[in-house]
Amino acid sequence: MISFLSLKDITAKYADEIHEAVSRVVDSGWYLQGKENEAFEQHYAEYIGTKHCIGCANGLDALIWIYRAYIELGVMQPGDEVIVSANTYIASILAITENGLKAVLVEPNPDTLELDDSKIEAAITPRTKSILLVHLYGRCAYTEKIGEICERYHLHLVEDNAQAHGCTYQGRKTGSLGEAAGHSFYPGKNLGALGDGGAVTTDNTTLADCIRALANYGSTKKYVFKYCGRNSRLDEMQAAVLDVKLRHLDEDNRLRQQVAAFYYDNINNPLITLPKRLPDENNVYHLFPILCERRDELQQYLKENGVQTLIHYPIPPHLQECYAGMWQGVQLPITERLAKQELSLPISQVMTKEECEIVVRLVSRPSKSLNNLKLCKKS
Ligand SMILES: *Cc1c(COP(=O)(O)O)cnc(C)c1O
């Protein structure tokens, strides 16, 4: 069985260093807001290329805190509009709506699966204040045009970098391209903790100070509360583990890129479409999405032949029950089609060449046998 992602193997790769880091925290007697957070925040800010990094409880909170800080600082008002890609994970949208802001959904480009920059301007109104740019699947979503639009319309560019740690645009890391970025260290992400974790990166010191307070009860110093915040801290254990894994992130991303290159070079099937290929530095392949009209049959076929795949994501946010009635009359045919056709193949830094070959062989069967998918038996 080729599993979609083996977290066990991913952790085992650096087991010695991780055990050493965990023991250090256990023995230190200091479990929150200590040296480990300080070290990781400094190293991650250096890695991304921003002045500040603020650790917090998870990626959703990181994004929530960015918009909450804009509101606290009077930069944005509840009811303001944020443009975001319609085919993102629900957390991107929740971060907007949690703050009483309005998420304006814009279709992705079907060739890249990222926000379609030619459709942004039509969605701008006098209340548009920000673009939340999601680097979905590990691929850089930033374009020169998006930068120009933000400048021309005075929009605050926020990045959702939950899936793209280490990805770059013209030598600069995603997470440093806008005013602030939210990062998730959910275990399955490219840089994953052994539990929940997240961070905000930014060059803006006022914003950073506000976010640091918000994630710690709104406290600016002990027992002094400037904001009604929450408890949303990164703990010392996770910070210590993340600091270890950060040292290996580039090497792990390179291994993911090798798997992706092998897929791009060898998958050959008229019924399957691959997203347009980018130079490696612009894609750290958090996921490897493919498109297939007969996606469900393909997934079943792969499963029967020992390959686990996932769908990212089967129901787009605007069709979720939690948002019933929110975007009435909004037509998102591309997003809805992608939700029906997307399938994510296994990809990770611990996949073997042999496993990659099996995946390629199975998805590259001549179209004749794919046409008879249901008849295919284990070979
Ligand atoms: C994982 C993810 C998040 C949220 O991160 P958590 O740490 O799980 O809260 C936000 N946005 C995107 C695009 C994600 O994939």
The ligand as an SDF file (V2000), in Angstrom:
LIG
                    3D

 15 15  0  0  0  0  0  0  0  0999 V2000
   -3.8860   24.0840    6.5670 C   0  0  0  0  0  0  0  0  0  0  0  0
   -4.3740   25.3580    6.0050 C   0  0  0  0  0  0  0  0  0  0  0  0
   -4.7810   26.4200    6.8270 C   0  0  0  0  0  0  0  0  0  0  0  0
   -5.0110   26.3050    8.2890 C   0  0  0  0  0  0  0  0  0  0  0  0
   -4.0040   25.7880    9.0300 O   0  0  0  0  0  0  0  0  0  0  0  0
   -4.2940   25.0500   10.4260 P   0  0  0  0  0  0  0  0  0  0  0  0
   -2.9630   25.0550   11.0580 O   0  0  0  0  0  0  0  0  0  0  0  0
   -4.8130   23.7050   10.1160 O   0  0  0  0  0  0  0  0  0  0  0  0
   -5.2720   25.8840   11.1880 O   0  0  0  0  0  0  0  0  0  0  0  0
   -5.0860   27.6210    6.2150 C   0  0  0  0  0  0  0  0  0  0  0  0
   -5.0600   27.7650    4.8780 N   0  0  0  0  0  0  0  0  0  0  0  0
   -4.7150   26.7620    4.0590 C   0  0  0  0  0  0  0  0  0  0  0  0
   -4.6880   27.0050    2.5860 C   0  0  0  0  0  0  0  0  0  0  0  0
   -4.3800   25.5140    4.5790 C   0  0  0  0  0  0  0  0  0  0  0  0
   -4.0610   24.5220    3.7620 O   0  0  0  0  0  0  0  0  0  0  0  0
  1  2  1  0
  2  3  1  0
  2 14  2  0
  3  4  1  0
  3 10  2  0
  4  5  1  0
  5  6  1  0
  6  7  2  0
  6  8  1  0
  6  9  1  0
 10 11  1  0
 11 12  2  0
 12 13  1  0
 12 14  1  0
 14 15  1  0
M  END
$$$$
